Amino acid sequence: MKGRVATELHLENNGMSQGMSNNNSNIEKKTAKEKIIAISATHRDESNTEAMLLQTIEELENKGYEVQLIKLRKLNFKSCDGCKDCDTNERCHIKDPLTPIYRALLEAKVWIIATPEYWWNVSGLCKTFVDRLNAYWKAREKYFEGKYFAVITCGGQPIERTGYAERYLELLFGKLYFQHIGSVRASADGPLEILKQTEKLQECRELGKRIINKLEEKQT
Ligand SMILES: Cc1cc2nc3c(=O)[nH]c(=O)nc-3n(C[C@H](O)[C@H](O)[C@H](O)COP(=O)(O)O)c2cc1C
């Protein structure tokens, strides 16, 4: 892959707090380039969805956008334990490698979520990550209104038998008040098999362009 590689987020727990108000100046401040976060929810290294995501990232970086890439498989993070404490205090009591990621998530204007389709749904990593967002459910409008999301998915079945992961994520982020920019869905099964599908890779680059158009339209 040519060009720059997205910054992989610094993963150590540096004690940042999770629950941050949308009034925080870092979030409201208009920066020259809005922050973009890319979440890779594949379980394997030679991943089709991550290869697709990297195309979108490269397009964004070539236009000067900073993208923070979170590879969920590299984080040894825990499942939600269902305690529901977060319903009242808007933060997760679990302290693990996901803890310092919350700040970056809240600061980003755009989230790009890339997941393989597993059992007619998102990957286990993706679902575990989503469950850990429960702290923001009650005050979702405050945290997420004005943010955008884009989705990248890949299933091993023929394309017409896929789409469940994409539909799930579009539903979920809609409920969280995010606005949808676009989705790219592919069919490929073997490791990095997607690299043979140049049109699909181009679709991922087009998704990057759509993200830029949306951000630049908002800034004028
Ligand atoms: C546990 C498991 C469940 C899967 N379930 C589905 C499925 O329901 N539908 C589908 O189209 N592909 C399914 N697949 C195939 C993957 O979606 C496919 O291999 C995809 O390329 C994986 O993406 P990745 O390379 O980004 O990890 C499954 C694969 C695994 C390992």
The ligand as a Tripos MOL2 file, in Angstrom:
@<TRIPOS>MOLECULE
LIG
   31    33     1     0     0
SMALL
NO_CHARGES

@<TRIPOS>ATOM
      1 C1        -16.8860  -17.2160   12.7000 C.3       1 LIG1
      2 C2        -17.1440  -16.7830   11.2940 C.ar      1 LIG1
      3 C3        -18.4440  -16.5300   10.9080 C.ar      1 LIG1
      4 C4        -18.7100  -16.1040    9.6120 C.ar      1 LIG1
      5 N1        -19.9930  -15.8400    9.2470 N.ar      1 LIG1
      6 C5        -20.2710  -15.3450    8.0160 C.ar      1 LIG1
      7 C6        -21.5940  -14.9790    7.6430 C.ar      1 LIG1
      8 O1        -22.5530  -15.1190    8.4030 O.2       1 LIG1
      9 N2        -21.8020  -14.4660    6.3930 N.ar      1 LIG1
     10 C7        -20.7810  -14.2830    5.5090 C.ar      1 LIG1
     11 O2        -21.0150  -13.7690    4.4020 O.2       1 LIG1
     12 N3        -19.4980  -14.6110    5.8370 N.ar      1 LIG1
     13 C8        -19.2120  -15.1420    7.0660 C.ar      1 LIG1
     14 N4        -17.9200  -15.4420    7.4200 N.ar      1 LIG1
     15 C9        -16.8200  -15.2050    6.4470 C.3       1 LIG1
     16 C10       -16.1100  -13.8670    6.6700 C.3       1 LIG1
     17 O3        -17.0240  -12.8010    6.7000 O.3       1 LIG1
     18 C11       -15.0800  -13.6280    5.5670 C.3       1 LIG1
     19 O4        -14.0750  -14.6170    5.6440 O.3       1 LIG1
     20 C12       -14.4590  -12.2560    5.5900 C.3       1 LIG1
     21 O5        -13.5820  -12.1100    4.4690 O.3       1 LIG1
     22 C13       -13.6700  -12.0080    6.8430 C.3       1 LIG1
     23 O6        -13.2330  -10.6650    6.8500 O.3       1 LIG1
     24 P1        -11.7620  -10.2460    7.3640 P.3       1 LIG1
     25 O7        -10.7740  -10.8090    6.3630 O.co2     1 LIG1
     26 O8        -11.7850   -8.7680    7.3750 O.co2     1 LIG1
     27 O9        -11.5950  -10.8260    8.7280 O.co2     1 LIG1
     28 C14       -17.6320  -15.9080    8.6920 C.ar      1 LIG1
     29 C15       -16.3330  -16.1810    9.1080 C.ar      1 LIG1
     30 C16       -16.0800  -16.6180   10.3820 C.ar      1 LIG1
     31 C17       -14.6440  -16.8710   10.8230 C.3       1 LIG1
@<TRIPOS>BOND
     1     1     2 1
     2     2     3 ar
     3     2    30 ar
     4     3     4 ar
     5     4     5 ar
     6     4    28 ar
     7     5     6 ar
     8     6     7 ar
     9     6    13 1
    10     7     8 2
    11     7     9 ar
    12     9    10 ar
    13    10    11 2
    14    10    12 ar
    15    12    13 ar
    16    13    14 ar
    17    14    15 1
    18    14    28 ar
    19    15    16 1
    20    16    17 1
    21    16    18 1
    22    18    19 1
    23    18    20 1
    24    20    21 1
    25    20    22 1
    26    22    23 1
    27    23    24 1
    28    24    25 2
    29    24    26 1
    30    24    27 1
    31    28    29 ar
    32    29    30 ar
    33    30    31 1
@<TRIPOS>SUBSTRUCTURE
     1 LIG1         1 GROUP 0 **** ****
